[in-house]
């Protein structure tokens, strides 16, 4: 946990230090994107190598689809509510 908090604090201070540097900002964005792709690759490897998940992919897939659709509907409803009640007079 200390490592995670140290990384967050270090990133915060690096962000403060480089906040006006456009070139460093674009490099950080590219590094972030690359890191996310690598994490997704490892997640896929982990799921693909898990025999229990592969054996039950039909049932798990349906549950994931339902959870995803409900989460999407909830997000859209909340976004509509917030837009309607908190941004009444603003132009888009």
C-alpha distances in whole Angstrom, upper triangle without the diagonal:
4,5,5,6,9,10,11,12,14,15,17,19,20,21,23,24,26,27,30,30,31,31,28,27,29,27,23,25,26,23,21,24,24,20,21,24,22,19,22,24,21,21,25,25,23,25,28,27,27,30,30,29,32,34,33,33,36,35,31,32,34,32,29,33,33,30,30,33,32,29,31,34,32,30,34,35,33,33,37,37,35,37,40,39,37,39,42,44,42,44,42
4,5,5,6,9,10,10,12,14,15,16,18,20,21,22,24,25,29,29,30,30,26,26,28,26,23,25,26,23,21,24,24,21,22,25,23,21,24,26,23,24,27,27,26,28,31,30,30,33,33,32,35,37,37,36,39,38,34,36,38,35,33,36,36,33,33,36,35,32,34,37,34,33,36,38,35,35,39,38,36,38,42,40,38,40,43,45,43,45,43
4,6,5,6,9,10,10,12,14,15,16,18,20,21,22,23,27,27,28,28,24,24,25,23,20,22,23,20,18,21,21,18,19,22,20,18,22,23,21,21,25,25,23,26,29,28,28,32,32,31,33,36,35,35,38,37,33,34,37,34,32,35,36,32,32,35,35,31,33,36,34,32,36,37,35,35,39,39,36,38,42,41,39,40,44,45,43,44,42
4,5,5,6,9,10,11,12,14,15,16,19,20,21,22,26,25,26,26,23,22,24,22,18,20,21,18,16,19,19,16,17,20,18,16,19,21,19,19,23,23,22,24,27,27,27,30,30,29,31,34,33,33,35,35,31,32,34,31,29,31,32,29,28,32,31,28,29,32,30,29,32,34,31,31,35,35,33,35,38,37,35,36,40,42,39,41,39
4,5,5,6,8,10,10,12,14,15,17,18,20,21,24,25,26,26,23,22,24,23,19,21,23,20,18,21,22,18,19,23,21,19,22,25,23,23,26,27,25,27,31,31,30,34,33,32,35,37,36,36,38,37,33,34,36,34,31,33,34,31,30,33,32,29,31,33,31,29,32,34,31,31,35,34,32,34,37,36,34,35,39,40,38,40,38
4,5,5,6,8,10,11,12,14,15,16,18,19,23,23,25,25,21,21,23,21,18,20,22,19,18,21,21,18,20,23,22,20,23,25,23,24,28,28,27,29,32,32,32,36,36,34,37,40,39,38,41,40,36,37,39,36,34,36,37,34,33,36,35,32,33,36,34,32,35,37,34,33,37,37,34,36,40,39,36,37,41,42,40,41,39
4,5,5,6,8,10,10,12,14,15,16,17,21,21,22,22,18,18,20,18,14,17,18,15,14,17,17,14,16,19,18,17,20,22,21,21,25,25,24,27,29,30,30,34,34,32,34,37,37,35,38,38,34,34,37,34,31,34,35,32,30,34,33,30,31,34,32,30,33,35,32,32,35,36,33,35,38,37,35,36,39,41,38,39,37
4,5,5,6,9,10,10,12,14,15,16,20,20,21,21,18,17,19,18,14,16,18,15,14,17,18,15,16,20,19,18,20,23,22,22,25,26,25,27,30,31,31,35,34,32,35,38,37,35,38,37,33,34,36,33,30,32,33,30,29,32,31,28,29,32,30,27,30,32,29,28,32,32,29,31,35,34,31,32,36,37,35,36,34
4,5,5,6,9,10,11,12,14,15,19,19,21,22,18,17,20,19,16,18,20,18,16,20,21,18,20,23,23,21,24,26,25,26,29,30,29,31,34,34,34,38,38,36,39,42,41,39,42,41,37,37,39,37,34,36,37,33,32,35,35,31,32,35,32,30,33,34,31,31,34,34,31,33,36,35,32,33,37,38,36,37,35
4,5,5,6,8,10,11,12,14,17,17,19,19,15,15,18,17,14,16,18,16,15,19,19,17,19,22,21,20,24,26,25,26,29,30,29,31,34,34,35,38,39,37,39,42,41,40,43,42,38,38,41,38,35,37,38,35,34,37,36,33,33,36,34,32,34,36,33,33,36,36,33,35,38,37,34,35,39,40,37,38,36
4,5,5,6,9,10,10,11,15,15,16,17,13,12,15,14,10,13,15,13,12,15,16,14,16,19,19,18,21,23,23,24,27,28,28,30,32,33,33,37,37,35,37,40,40,38,40,40,36,36,38,36,33,35,36,33,31,34,34,30,30,33,32,29,31,33,31,29,33,34,31,32,35,35,32,32,36,37,34,35,33
4,5,5,6,9,10,10,14,15,17,18,14,13,16,16,12,14,17,16,14,18,19,17,19,22,22,21,24,26,26,26,29,31,30,32,35,36,36,40,40,37,40,43,41,40,42,41,38,38,39,37,34,36,37,33,32,34,34,30,30,33,31,28,31,32,29,28,32,32,29,30,33,33,29,30,34,35,32,33,32
4,5,5,6,9,10,13,14,16,17,14,14,17,16,14,16,19,17,16,20,21,20,21,25,24,24,27,29,28,29,32,33,33,35,38,38,39,43,43,40,43,46,45,43,46,45,41,41,43,41,38,39,40,37,35,38,38,34,34,37,35,32,34,36,33,32,35,35,32,33,36,36,32,33,36,37,34,35,34
4,5,5,6,8,11,11,13,14,10,10,14,13,10,13,16,14,14,18,19,17,19,22,22,22,25,27,27,28,31,32,32,34,36,37,38,42,42,40,42,45,44,42,45,44,41,40,42,41,37,39,40,37,35,37,38,34,34,37,35,32,34,36,34,32,36,36,33,33,37,37,33,33,37,37,34,35,34
4,5,5,5,9,10,12,13,10,9,12,12,9,12,15,14,13,16,18,17,19,22,22,22,24,27,27,28,30,32,32,34,36,37,38,42,42,39,41,44,43,41,44,43,40,39,41,39,36,37,38,35,33,35,35,31,31,34,33,29,31,33,31,29,32,33,29,30,34,33,30,30,33,34,31,31,30
4,6,5,9,10,13,14,12,11,15,15,13,15,18,17,17,20,22,21,22,25,26,26,28,30,31,31,34,35,35,37,40,41,41,45,45,43,45,48,47,45,47,46,43,42,44,42,39,40,41,38,36,38,38,34,34,36,34,31,33,35,32,30,33,34,30,31,34,33,30,30,34,34,31,32,31
4,6,8,9,12,13,10,11,14,14,13,16,18,17,17,21,22,21,23,26,26,27,29,31,31,32,35,36,36,38,41,42,43,46,47,44,46,49,48,46,49,49,45,44,46,44,41,42,43,40,38,40,41,37,37,39,38,34,36,38,35,33,37,37,34,34,38,37,33,33,37,37,34,34,33
4,6,5,8,9,7,7,11,11,10,12,15,15,15,18,20,19,21,24,25,25,27,29,30,31,33,35,35,37,39,40,41,45,46,43,45,48,47,45,47,47,43,43,45,43,40,40,42,39,37,39,39,35,35,38,36,33,35,37,34,32,35,36,33,33,36,36,33,32,36,36,32,33,31
4,6,8,10,8,7,11,12,11,12,16,16,16,18,20,20,22,24,25,26,28,30,31,31,34,35,36,37,40,41,42,46,46,43,45,48,47,44,47,46,43,42,44,42,38,39,40,38,35,37,37,34,33,35,34,31,32,34,32,29,32,33,30,29,33,33,29,29,32,32,29,29,28
4,6,9,9,8,11,13,13,14,17,18,18,20,22,23,24,27,28,28,30,32,33,34,36,38,39,40,42,44,45,49,49,46,47,51,50,47,49,49,46,44,46,45,41,42,43,40,38,39,40,36,35,38,37,33,34,36,34,31,34,35,31,31,34,34,31,30,33,32,29,29,28
4,6,6,6,9,10,11,12,15,15,17,19,20,21,23,25,26,27,29,30,32,33,35,36,37,39,41,42,44,47,48,45,46,50,49,46,48,49,45,44,46,45,41,42,43,41,38,40,40,37,36,39,38,34,35,38,35,33,36,37,33,33,36,37,33,32,35,35,31,31,29
4,6,5,6,9,10,11,13,14,15,17,19,20,21,23,25,26,27,29,30,32,33,35,36,38,39,41,42,46,46,44,44,48,47,44,46,47,43,42,44,43,39,39,41,39,36,38,39,35,34,36,36,32,33,36,34,31,34,35,32,31,35,35,32,31,34,33,30,29,27
4,5,5,6,9,10,11,12,14,16,17,18,20,21,23,25,26,27,29,30,32,33,35,36,38,39,41,45,46,43,43,47,47,44,46,47,43,42,44,43,39,40,42,39,36,38,40,36,35,38,38,34,35,38,36,33,36,38,35,34,38,38,35,34,37,37,33,32,30
4,5,5,6,9,10,10,12,14,15,16,18,20,21,22,24,26,27,28,30,31,33,34,36,37,39,43,43,41,42,45,45,42,45,45,42,40,43,41,38,39,40,38,35,37,38,35,34,37,36,33,34,37,35,32,36,37,34,34,37,38,35,34,37,37,33,33,31
4,5,5,6,9,10,10,12,14,15,17,19,20,21,23,24,26,27,29,30,31,33,35,36,38,41,42,39,40,44,43,40,42,43,39,38,40,39,35,36,37,35,32,34,35,32,30,33,33,29,31,33,31,29,32,33,30,30,34,34,31,30,33,33,30,30,27
4,5,5,6,9,10,11,12,14,15,17,18,20,21,23,25,26,27,29,30,32,33,35,36,40,41,38,39,42,42,39,41,41,38,36,39,38,34,34,37,34,31,33,35,31,30,33,33,29,30,33,32,29,32,34,31,30,34,35,32,31,34,34,31,30,27
4,5,5,6,9,10,11,12,14,15,16,18,20,21,23,24,26,27,29,30,31,33,35,38,39,37,37,41,41,38,40,41,38,36,39,38,34,35,37,35,32,34,36,32,31,35,34,31,32,35,34,31,34,36,34,33,37,38,35,34,37,37,34,33,31
4,5,5,6,9,10,10,12,14,15,16,18,20,21,22,24,26,27,28,30,31,33,37,37,35,36,39,39,36,39,39,35,34,37,36,32,33,35,32,30,32,33,30,29,32,32,28,30,33,31,29,32,34,31,31,35,35,33,32,35,36,32,32,30
4,5,5,6,9,10,11,12,14,15,17,18,20,21,23,24,26,27,29,30,32,35,36,33,34,38,37,34,36,37,33,32,34,33,29,30,32,30,27,29,30,27,26,29,29,25,27,30,28,26,29,31,29,28,32,33,30,29,33,33,30,30,27
4,5,5,6,9,10,11,12,14,15,17,19,20,21,23,24,26,27,29,31,34,35,32,33,36,36,33,35,36,33,31,34,33,30,30,33,30,27,30,32,28,27,31,31,27,29,32,31,29,32,34,31,31,35,36,34,33,36,37,33,32,29
4,5,5,6,9,10,11,12,14,15,17,18,20,21,22,24,26,27,29,32,33,31,32,35,35,32,35,36,32,31,34,33,29,30,33,30,28,30,32,29,28,32,31,28,30,33,32,30,33,35,33,33,36,37,35,34,38,38,35,35,32
4,5,5,6,9,10,11,12,14,15,16,18,20,21,22,24,26,27,31,31,29,30,33,33,30,33,33,30,28,31,30,26,27,29,27,24,27,28,25,25,28,28,25,27,30,28,26,30,31,29,29,33,34,32,31,35,36,33,32,29
4,5,5,6,9,10,11,12,14,15,17,19,20,21,22,24,26,29,30,27,28,32,31,28,30,31,28,26,29,28,24,25,28,26,23,25,27,24,23,27,27,24,25,29,27,26,29,31,29,29,33,34,32,31,35,36,32,32,29
4,5,5,6,9,10,11,12,14,15,17,18,20,21,23,25,28,29,27,27,31,31,28,31,32,28,27,30,29,26,27,29,27,25,27,29,26,26,29,30,27,29,32,31,29,32,34,33,33,36,38,36,35,38,39,36,36,32
4,5,5,6,9,10,11,12,14,15,16,18,20,21,23,26,27,25,26,29,29,27,30,30,27,26,29,28,24,26,28,26,24,27,28,25,25,29,29,26,28,31,30,29,32,34,32,33,36,37,35,35,38,40,37,36,33
4,5,5,6,9,10,10,12,14,15,16,18,20,21,25,25,22,23,27,27,24,27,27,24,23,25,24,21,22,25,22,20,23,25,21,21,25,25,23,25,28,27,26,29,31,29,30,33,34,33,32,36,37,34,34,31
4,5,5,6,9,10,11,12,14,15,16,18,20,23,25,22,22,26,26,23,25,27,23,22,25,24,21,22,25,23,21,24,26,23,22,26,27,24,26,30,29,28,31,33,32,32,35,37,35,35,38,40,36,36,33
4,5,5,6,9,10,11,12,14,15,17,19,22,23,21,21,25,25,23,26,27,24,23,26,26,22,24,27,25,23,26,28,25,25,29,29,27,29,32,31,30,34,36,34,35,38,39,38,38,41,43,40,39,36
4,5,5,6,9,10,10,12,14,15,17,20,21,19,20,23,23,21,24,25,21,21,24,23,20,22,24,22,20,24,25,22,23,27,27,25,27,30,29,28,32,34,32,33,37,37,36,36,40,41,39,38,35
4,5,5,6,9,10,10,12,14,15,19,20,17,17,21,21,18,21,22,19,18,21,20,17,18,21,19,17,21,23,20,21,24,25,23,25,28,28,27,30,32,31,32,35,36,35,35,39,40,38,37,34
4,5,5,6,9,10,10,12,14,18,19,17,17,21,21,18,21,23,20,19,22,22,19,21,24,22,20,24,26,24,24,28,28,26,29,32,31,31,34,36,35,36,39,40,39,39,42,44,41,41,37
4,5,5,6,9,10,11,12,16,17,15,16,20,20,18,22,23,19,19,23,22,19,22,24,23,21,25,26,24,25,29,29,28,30,33,32,32,35,37,36,37,40,41,40,40,44,46,43,43,39
4,5,5,6,8,10,11,14,15,13,14,17,17,15,19,19,16,16,19,18,16,18,21,19,18,21,23,21,22,26,26,25,27,30,29,29,33,34,33,35,38,39,38,38,41,44,41,41,38
4,5,5,6,8,10,13,14,12,12,15,16,13,17,18,15,14,18,18,15,17,20,19,18,21,23,22,22,26,27,26,28,31,31,30,33,35,35,36,39,40,39,40,43,45,42,42,39
4,6,5,6,9,12,14,12,12,15,17,15,18,20,17,17,21,21,18,20,23,22,21,25,27,25,26,30,30,29,31,34,34,34,37,39,38,39,42,44,43,43,46,48,46,46,42
4,6,5,6,10,12,10,11,14,15,14,18,18,15,16,20,19,17,20,22,21,21,24,26,24,25,29,29,28,31,33,33,34,37,38,38,39,42,43,42,43,46,48,46,46,43
4,5,5,8,9,7,8,11,12,10,14,15,12,12,16,16,14,16,19,18,18,21,23,22,23,26,27,27,29,31,31,32,35,36,36,38,40,41,41,42,45,47,45,45,42
4,6,8,10,8,7,11,12,10,14,16,13,13,17,18,16,18,21,21,20,23,25,24,25,29,30,29,31,34,34,35,37,39,39,40,43,44,44,44,47,50,47,47,43
4,6,9,8,8,11,13,13,16,18,15,16,20,20,19,21,24,23,23,26,28,27,29,32,32,32,34,37,37,37,40,42,42,43,46,47,47,47,50,52,50,50,47
4,6,6,6,9,10,11,14,15,13,15,18,18,17,20,22,21,22,25,26,26,27,30,31,31,33,35,36,36,39,40,41,42,45,46,45,46,49,52,50,50,47
4,5,5,6,9,10,13,14,13,15,18,18,18,20,23,22,23,26,28,27,29,32,32,33,35,37,38,39,41,43,43,44,47,48,48,49,52,54,52,52,49
4,6,5,6,9,12,12,10,13,16,15,16,19,20,20,21,24,25,25,27,30,30,31,33,35,36,37,39,40,41,43,45,46,46,47,50,53,51,51,48
4,5,5,6,9,10,8,10,13,13,12,15,17,17,18,21,22,22,24,26,27,28,30,32,32,33,36,37,38,39,42,43,43,44,46,49,47,47,44
4,5,5,9,10,9,10,13,14,14,16,19,19,19,22,24,24,25,28,29,30,32,34,34,35,38,39,40,41,43,45,45,46,48,51,49,49,46
4,6,8,9,10,11,14,15,15,17,19,20,21,23,25,26,27,29,30,31,33,35,36,37,39,41,42,43,45,47,47,48,50,53,51,51,48
4,6,6,6,8,10,11,12,14,16,17,18,20,21,22,24,26,27,28,30,32,33,34,36,38,39,40,42,43,44,45,47,50,49,49,45
4,6,5,6,8,10,10,12,14,15,16,18,20,20,22,24,25,26,28,30,31,32,34,35,36,38,40,41,42,43,45,48,46,46,42
4,6,5,6,9,10,11,13,14,15,17,19,20,21,23,25,26,27,29,30,32,33,35,36,37,39,41,42,42,44,47,46,45,42
4,5,5,6,9,10,11,13,14,16,17,18,20,22,23,24,26,27,29,30,32,33,35,36,38,39,40,41,43,46,45,45,42
4,5,5,6,9,10,11,12,14,15,16,18,20,21,22,24,26,27,28,30,31,33,34,36,37,38,39,41,44,43,43,40
4,5,5,6,9,10,10,12,14,15,16,18,20,21,22,24,26,27,28,30,31,32,34,36,37,37,39,42,41,41,37
4,5,5,6,9,10,11,12,14,15,17,18,20,21,23,24,26,27,29,30,31,33,35,36,37,38,41,40,40,37
4,5,5,6,8,10,11,12,14,15,16,18,20,21,22,24,26,27,28,30,32,33,34,35,37,40,39,39,36
4,5,5,6,9,10,10,12,14,15,16,18,20,21,22,24,26,27,28,30,31,32,33,35,38,37,37,34
4,6,5,6,9,10,10,12,14,15,16,18,20,21,22,24,26,27,28,30,31,32,34,37,35,35,32
4,5,5,6,8,10,11,12,14,15,16,18,20,21,22,24,26,27,29,30,31,32,36,34,35,32
4,6,5,6,9,10,10,12,14,15,16,18,20,21,22,24,26,27,28,29,31,34,33,33,31
4,6,5,6,9,10,10,12,14,15,16,18,20,21,22,24,26,26,27,29,32,31,31,28
4,5,5,6,9,10,11,12,14,15,16,18,20,21,22,24,25,26,28,31,30,29,27
4,5,5,6,9,10,11,12,14,15,16,18,20,21,22,24,25,26,30,29,29,27
4,5,5,6,9,10,11,12,14,15,16,18,20,21,22,23,25,28,27,28,25
4,5,5,6,9,10,10,12,14,15,16,18,20,21,21,23,26,25,25,22
4,5,5,6,9,10,11,12,14,15,16,18,20,20,22,25,24,24,22
4,5,5,6,9,10,11,12,14,15,16,18,19,21,24,23,24,22
4,5,5,6,9,10,10,12,14,15,16,17,19,22,21,22,19
4,5,5,6,9,10,10,12,14,15,16,17,20,19,19,17
4,5,5,6,9,10,11,12,14,15,16,20,19,20,18
4,5,5,6,8,10,11,12,13,15,18,18,19,18
4,5,5,6,8,10,10,11,13,16,15,16,14
4,6,5,6,9,10,10,11,15,14,15,14
4,5,5,6,8,10,11,14,15,16,16
4,5,5,6,7,9,13,13,15,14
4,6,6,5,7,10,10,11,11
4,6,6,6,9,10,12,12
4,6,6,10,11,14,15
4,6,9,9,12,13
4,6,6,9,10
4,6,9,11
4,7,10
4,7
4
